């Protein structure tokens, strides 16, 4: 979690709520996209969306 927060801060983002996506790249680095940077989201086409746990399971 520390590395993730560090990656967010390094992009100048002060609130996790302002992050649209964090991608673990094939080289081990995190790519962080803020809400203002996402645009159409076309750069995320090859990224799998996380599977979210369902409440009660």
C-alpha positions as CSV (number, residue, x, y, z in Angstrom):
1,X,0.0,0.0,0.0
2,X,2.9,2.4,0.7
3,X,4.2,2.1,-2.8
4,X,0.8,2.7,-4.2
5,X,0.3,5.9,-2.2
6,X,3.8,7.0,-3.1
7,X,3.0,6.6,-6.8
8,X,-0.2,8.7,-6.3
9,X,1.7,11.5,-4.5
10,X,4.5,11.5,-7.1
11,X,1.8,12.5,-9.7
12,X,0.9,15.5,-7.5
13,X,-2.5,14.0,-6.5
14,X,-3.4,14.7,-2.9
15,X,-6.5,12.7,-2.5
16,X,-7.1,9.0,-3.4
17,X,-10.6,9.9,-4.4
18,X,-9.2,11.9,-7.3
19,X,-7.7,8.8,-8.8
20,X,-9.5,7.1,-11.6
21,X,-7.1,4.2,-12.2
22,X,-3.8,2.7,-11.0
23,X,-2.2,0.2,-13.3
24,X,0.6,-2.1,-12.4
25,X,2.7,-2.1,-15.6
26,X,4.6,-5.0,-16.9
27,X,7.9,-3.4,-15.7
28,X,6.6,-3.3,-12.1
29,X,5.9,0.4,-12.1
30,X,2.5,2.0,-11.3
31,X,0.8,4.3,-13.7
32,X,-1.6,6.6,-12.0
33,X,-4.4,8.4,-13.8
34,X,-6.4,11.2,-12.2
35,X,-10.0,12.1,-13.0
36,X,-8.8,15.1,-15.0
37,X,-6.3,13.0,-17.0
38,X,-8.6,10.0,-18.0
39,X,-10.4,11.6,-20.9
40,X,-12.0,8.9,-23.0
41,X,-10.0,6.2,-21.2
42,X,-8.7,4.8,-24.5
43,X,-5.3,4.1,-22.9
44,X,-7.0,1.7,-20.5
45,X,-8.5,-0.6,-23.2
46,X,-6.1,-3.4,-22.5
47,X,-6.4,-3.2,-18.7
48,X,-8.5,-5.7,-16.9
49,X,-11.0,-4.2,-14.5
50,X,-10.7,-5.5,-10.9
51,X,-13.1,-8.1,-9.7
52,X,-14.9,-6.6,-6.7
53,X,-16.0,-8.7,-3.8
54,X,-19.7,-8.9,-3.3
55,X,-21.0,-7.9,0.2
56,X,-21.6,-10.9,2.4
57,X,-19.3,-13.2,0.4
